[in-house]
Amino acid sequence: MKHIQLKQVSKSFGDVEVIPALDLDIEDGEFVVFVGPSGCGKSTLLRLIAGLEDVTSGQVVINGKDATAIPPARRGLAMVFQSYALYPHMSVRKNIAFPLRMAGLDKADQARRVEEAAKVLNLTEYLDRRPGQLSGGQRQRVAIGRAIVREPTAFLFDEPLSNLDAALRVGMRLEISELHKRLATTMIYVTHDQVEAMTMADKIVVLQNGVIEQVGSPLELYRNPRNLFVAGFIGSPRMNLIKGAEAARHKADTIGIRPEHISISDKSGAWEGVVGLSEHLGSDTFFHISCPDFAEPLTVRASGELDLSYGSTVYLTPDLAHLHRFDEGGFRIA
Amino acid sequence: MARAVTTRRKAVTSVIAWTVATLIFFPILWIFVLSLKTEGDAIKTPLEILGSTWTLESYAVVQERSDYFKHFTNSVIVAVGSTLLGILVAVPAAWSMAFVPSKRTRGILMWMLSTKMLPAVGVLYPIYLLFIELGILDSRIGLVIVLMLINLPIIVWMLYTYFREIPAEILEAARMDGAGMRSELLYVLTPMAIPGIASTILLNVILAWNEAFWTLNLTAAKAAPLTAFIASYSSPEGLFYAKLSAASVMAIAPILVMGWFSQKQLVRGLTFGAVK
């Protein structure tokens, strides 16, 4: 069932068009991630769905009803902000209870639902503290608690993890994914981090300059990027893109090969190169290898066991089954 | 080595800070000392601070000659009244400029500030005539209005900077949480704005309390606040330093005490927006 639909939605600020008319369907219970570089319009798109920004033209349909003119308070959506946006003058308990108080629930019901949410989010012992007395991760949990108590029809997350440190981010990522599994509610999640997108999403929407570049499951996007932008954006480290004679040999303008689809040998291979920097992650090592035939060095992923010294000569062989070909316009050649 | 430099720098800044603070405080100290001397000792040069006698005589004379409490009451009414009236006008103005800015918001703010650049004496004549015409010369209500008007730009600016500091995302969160306009104002915005409003009130009470140009020119006997009370001792009969000082101490003491207890709030008010 279609839960949220954008029909020819566009947004301009003054004379600047940030989102040209676009269509998007979000299914019920889906975890959708909007991903793209900063300034691509992903947050604006989320705010259009939330109703915090008015659409310039087009329709936002929620549960089959035109919600374009409905104020944010009555769209039945809950939002978690990047800055957490907690009410600094209220205790954690009051913060979480606020949407319930606005909905006019009686005190006993409010208390019960706040306790439930606090239990789920491990916040029980912090209920009487103020947001200022909490750590970043705890604040984010309060923000999520405030969103879940009202049992919204969909959750909107606007870069919720970007203010957290790396370790906490991984933990919260899992918590949010788990929350989605348990609640089975539609979630729309905005991030610029493609790792978050890949690990959490049922469906990824890749945006650039307000235009949807591709919509698909994480693996679809990884395996069959529709164009050069998606090819370069999804996957870490990014796909190696090669132009010139080598590309022409494969009847393409540009060819792309991911670091994990190149094998290294010290004896023979398709391309000869010189080892530059190596990044050791323990389990894997990424080698940056300069080939005289290519303009840019290639990134190659190898086992963490492999040790190559700086400046030594190696031979690379791409796995042709995973070679991506793109035409002059940057689009994938099937 | 780096540590030694930091310590020395700390010492130097401390000395500078103390010197500046002493320089600023010195006139108040001087007035206080003079107020406790006899008229004869007060005009002696050089002043013998320790050698001469200490006396409360000037205070007694001042209280006897003029009604301190009448002036004090006038000052309180004028300072508090003009500030509250100003807040009443400025809150909605600053509110709308901070949260629903338009293309002209910046211009309006600058224009308001520019009225403070006009020398007050430039409009004394028309305002004086207006006051006669309206029959509010030497009345407290007249002073309340004129002080409210002259401090209004500052009140609006201060509140504007406070309101601007309230993150828009919190208001949006309230909207997403189902709060309508009324609930948003009542439960989210107002509680967050209260510290800012309090600092603004405090600072403006002080400004209005100390205002001397309009209070001296628009009052005679009935509505004269403490500024006029001080001025009455620099009279044509000649200067009476000890009595003038005693009057000054009595005039500034209430505001000094208030300022002392609200230091933290005041400093925050003055430096707000400067440090993020």
Interface residues (C-beta under 8 A of the other chain):
Chain A: A50 L52 P71 P72 A73 R74 L77 A78 M79 F81 Q82 S83 A85 L86 Y87 P88 H89 F98 P99 M102 A103 R146 R150
Chain B: P167 E169 I170 E172 A173 A174 R175 M176 D177 G178 A179 G180 S183 Y187 V188 P191 M192
